[in-house]
Amino acid sequence: MKENAIKVLLRVYSNNSYIQSVYMWGSILTDEFRPDKSDIDVIAIVDENTLITNNDTLNKSLASEFPNMKINFLYPSELNGATSKGKLTKFIPAECILYDMPSWLLIAGKKFQKTDFVLGHKTIDDIIVGSLNSIKSRFIPKVQDGDQVYFVKAVARLCYFIHQKNHSEMTFRYKDLAIYADYITKDACTSIIKIIDSGWDKKVIDTNTAFFQEFVTQL
C-alpha cells in the first residue's frame, strides 16, 4: 500500500506546479499503521498564493484510489508564524506540526529542514505550551460531539511532547507513551493505551473524557 501511495503522490506532485514538497508523515511511517483502519497522512508545502480550495479538490480526486489518504496543505507563512491559512493549522498549531519534520518522509520536491522556518526554532517548552493552549481552546470546558477521538489524540500528542524533554525528536508512536511516561503523564498515558486496546471504543473514550479534561486543566 505504501508503495502504491508513493506512486500516486509522485503523480500529484508532477501535475500540480504549486506544490513545493510532498511528505508522508504519521502512522504510515511506523509499525502502528493498519491498512484497514489507519489514514495515510500527507503534507504538501505549497506556494503562498495557492488557493485552499485546491486542497479539497485534490483530496476529492484521490478518493476513489485512496479513500484513506488525506493531503493537508502547509503554507510557508504559517510555518514562519503568520496567521493560519490551511485547514490543518486551524486545529493543530503550526509549530507542533513542524516539530516532527525530521521524521517525515520526503516523496518529491524540495527537502526542507524545520530550521528553514521561524517556528522550527521553537523550544520543546514552546511546543508544549502551544499544544496545551490549543487543547484548552478547543476541548475545554466541553468536548463537542464528534470531537472525542480528536481530543484523545491531542492529549496523546501533548504527552509525547512532554516526553520529548528527555527523549528528544523520537517518532510519535502510541505504544511508546507507556514506555516513556513520567510522573506527570503516567495516568493519562495508561488511559490512552486502554482506549487504543479497546479499538477506540466510544464508551471507553467517554469514560475517560472527564479525566483528560482535568489532566489538561491542571497542567
C-alpha positions as CSV (number, residue, x, y, z in Angstrom):
1,M,0.0,0.0,0.0
2,K,2.8,2.4,0.9
3,E,4.5,1.9,-2.5
4,N,1.2,2.5,-4.4
5,A,0.6,5.6,-2.3
6,I,4.0,6.9,-3.2
7,K,3.3,6.4,-6.9
8,V,0.1,8.4,-6.6
9,L,1.9,11.2,-4.7
10,L,4.6,11.4,-7.3
11,R,1.9,12.0,-9.9
12,V,0.2,14.6,-7.7
13,Y,3.5,16.5,-7.4
14,S,4.1,16.3,-11.1
15,N,0.6,17.5,-12.0
16,N,0.4,20.4,-9.6
17,S,3.1,23.0,-10.0
18,Y,2.1,25.0,-6.9
19,I,3.4,22.1,-4.7
20,Q,6.9,22.7,-3.4
21,S,7.2,19.5,-1.5
22,V,5.2,16.4,-0.6
23,Y,5.9,14.4,2.6
24,M,4.3,11.4,4.2
25,W,4.0,11.6,8.0
26,G,2.2,9.9,10.8
27,S,1.5,6.2,11.3
28,I,2.2,5.2,7.7
29,L,5.9,5.6,8.7
30,T,5.7,3.3,11.7
31,D,4.8,-0.2,12.7
32,E,1.5,1.0,14.1
33,F,0.0,1.5,10.6
34,R,-3.0,-0.7,9.9
35,P,-4.1,-0.8,6.2
36,D,-7.7,-1.5,7.1
37,K,-8.0,1.3,9.7
38,S,-5.2,3.9,9.5
39,D,-5.2,7.0,7.4
40,I,-2.3,7.8,5.1
41,D,-1.3,11.3,6.2
42,V,0.4,13.6,3.7
43,I,1.8,17.1,4.0
44,A,2.1,19.3,0.9
45,I,4.1,22.5,1.3
46,V,2.6,24.8,-1.3
47,D,3.3,28.2,-2.9
48,E,1.9,31.1,-0.8
49,N,-0.7,32.1,-3.3
50,T,-2.2,28.6,-3.7
51,L,-6.0,28.5,-3.1
52,I,-7.0,26.4,-0.1
53,T,-9.9,25.2,-2.2
54,N,-7.3,23.3,-4.3
55,N,-6.7,21.1,-1.2
56,D,-10.3,19.9,-1.2
57,T,-10.3,19.4,-5.0
58,L,-7.1,17.3,-4.7
59,N,-8.4,15.1,-2.0
60,K,-11.7,14.5,-3.8
61,S,-9.8,13.5,-6.9
62,L,-7.9,10.9,-4.9
63,A,-10.8,9.5,-3.0
64,S,-11.5,6.7,-5.4
65,E,-7.9,5.5,-5.4
66,F,-7.0,6.0,-1.8
67,P,-10.1,6.9,0.3
68,N,-7.9,6.8,3.5
69,M,-5.3,9.2,2.1
70,K,-5.6,12.8,3.2
71,I,-3.3,15.6,1.9
72,N,-3.0,18.7,4.0
73,F,-1.6,22.0,2.7
74,L,1.0,23.9,4.7
75,Y,2.0,27.5,3.7
76,P,5.4,28.9,4.3
77,S,3.9,31.9,6.0
78,E,2.2,29.7,8.6
79,L,5.5,27.9,9.3
80,N,7.0,31.4,9.8
81,G,4.5,32.4,12.4
82,A,1.8,34.2,10.4
83,T,-1.9,33.6,10.6
84,S,-3.2,30.2,9.8
85,K,-4.3,29.7,6.1
86,G,-4.6,25.9,5.8
87,K,-7.1,23.6,7.5
88,L,-4.6,21.6,9.5
89,T,-3.2,24.6,11.3
90,K,-6.6,25.7,12.3
91,F,-6.7,22.7,14.6
92,I,-3.0,22.0,15.4
93,P,-0.5,24.8,16.0
94,A,2.0,25.0,13.1
95,E,4.9,24.7,15.4
96,C,3.5,21.4,16.8
97,I,3.2,20.0,13.2
98,L,6.6,21.2,12.2
99,Y,8.3,19.7,15.3
100,D,8.3,16.2,13.8
101,M,9.5,17.3,10.4
102,P,12.9,15.3,10.7
103,S,10.8,12.1,10.8
104,W,8.7,12.9,7.7
105,L,9.4,11.0,4.5
106,L,10.1,13.3,1.5
107,I,8.3,11.9,-1.6
108,A,9.0,14.7,-4.1
109,G,10.2,18.3,-4.3
110,K,12.5,20.4,-2.2
111,K,13.8,18.9,1.0
112,F,13.2,21.4,3.7
113,Q,14.7,21.5,7.2
114,K,12.5,22.6,10.0
115,T,15.0,25.2,10.9
116,D,14.3,26.8,7.4
117,F,11.2,28.2,9.1
118,V,10.8,30.6,12.1
119,L,8.7,28.1,14.0
120,G,11.3,25.4,13.5
121,H,13.4,27.2,16.1
122,K,10.8,26.9,18.9
123,T,12.0,25.1,22.0
124,I,10.2,22.0,23.3
125,D,8.8,24.1,26.1
126,D,7.3,26.4,23.5
127,I,5.8,23.3,21.7
128,I,4.3,22.0,24.9
129,V,2.7,25.4,25.7
130,G,1.3,25.7,22.1
131,S,-0.1,22.2,22.3
132,L,-1.7,22.8,25.7
133,N,-3.2,26.1,24.7
134,S,-4.7,24.6,21.6
135,I,-6.3,21.7,23.5
136,K,-7.7,24.1,26.1
137,S,-9.2,26.4,23.5
138,R,-10.8,23.5,21.5
139,F,-11.8,21.0,24.2
140,I,-12.2,22.8,27.5
141,P,-14.6,23.1,29.1
142,K,-16.7,20.9,26.8
143,V,-15.8,18.4,24.1
144,Q,-18.2,18.8,21.2
145,D,-19.9,15.7,19.7
146,G,-17.7,14.1,17.1
147,D,-14.5,15.6,18.7
148,Q,-13.9,12.9,21.3
149,V,-11.4,10.9,19.3
150,Y,-9.6,14.1,18.3
151,F,-9.4,15.1,22.0
152,V,-7.8,11.8,22.9
153,K,-5.3,12.1,20.0
154,A,-4.5,15.7,21.1
155,V,-3.8,14.6,24.7
156,A,-1.6,11.8,23.4
157,R,0.4,14.2,21.3
158,L,0.7,16.5,24.4
159,C,2.1,13.7,26.4
160,Y,4.5,12.9,23.6
161,F,5.8,16.4,23.6
162,I,6.3,16.3,27.4
163,H,8.3,13.1,27.0
164,Q,10.4,14.9,24.3
165,K,12.1,16.9,27.1
166,N,14.0,13.7,27.9
167,H,13.7,11.7,24.7
168,S,14.1,14.3,22.0
169,E,12.7,14.0,18.5
170,M,11.6,10.4,18.6
171,T,8.9,9.5,16.1
172,F,5.5,9.5,17.7
173,R,4.0,6.1,18.4
174,Y,1.2,5.3,20.8
175,K,3.0,2.3,22.2
176,D,5.8,4.5,23.3
177,L,3.6,6.6,25.5
178,A,3.5,4.0,28.3
179,I,7.2,3.3,27.9
180,Y,8.3,6.9,28.4
181,A,5.5,8.1,30.7
182,D,6.7,10.1,33.7
183,Y,5.0,11.2,36.9
184,I,3.1,13.9,35.0
185,T,1.8,11.8,32.2
186,K,1.6,8.2,33.6
187,D,-2.1,8.1,34.4
188,A,-3.1,9.9,31.1
189,C,-0.9,7.5,29.1
190,T,-2.4,4.5,30.8
191,S,-5.9,5.7,29.9
192,I,-4.9,6.4,26.3
193,I,-3.5,2.8,25.9
194,K,-6.7,1.4,27.3
195,I,-8.7,3.3,24.7
196,I,-6.4,2.0,21.9
197,D,-6.7,-1.5,23.2
198,S,-10.5,-1.2,23.1
199,G,-10.3,-0.3,19.4
200,W,-11.2,3.3,20.2
201,D,-14.5,2.2,21.7
202,K,-16.8,5.3,22.2
203,K,-17.8,4.1,25.7
204,V,-14.2,3.8,26.9
205,I,-13.4,7.2,25.4
206,D,-16.4,8.8,27.1
207,T,-15.5,7.2,30.4
208,N,-12.1,8.9,30.3
209,T,-13.1,12.3,28.9
210,A,-13.6,14.0,32.3
211,F,-10.2,12.7,33.5
212,F,-8.4,14.0,30.4
213,Q,-10.1,17.4,30.8
214,E,-8.9,17.6,34.5
215,F,-5.4,16.5,33.4
216,V,-5.1,19.2,30.8
217,T,-6.6,21.9,33.1
218,Q,-4.1,21.1,35.9
219,L,-1.0,21.3,33.7
